Amino acid sequence: MNPQDYEVDIRPLSDADGGGFIAIVPELPGCRSDGDTPQEALDNAYDAIACWIEAAQEMGRPVPQPRRAAA
């Protein structure tokens, strides 16, 4: 599975939350990251997806298929 195949929702963080942007992967529970820019948050999310998948496989847990097809 390719991390770029998963949907990533990027939202701005408030100044009270440190500013920048949060990236959430809805299909992978608890998989999220952040960054100073939307692009940095997205790049960090792809790293988080790869780590999430690797950890799930090591624990023998199922990995949800991406909802969207690769472009």
Summary of the structure (lengths in Angstrom):
residues: 71
radius of gyration: 12.6
end to end distance: 13.5
largest distance: 39.0
contacts: 186
relative contact order: 0.25
helix: 38%
strand: 17%
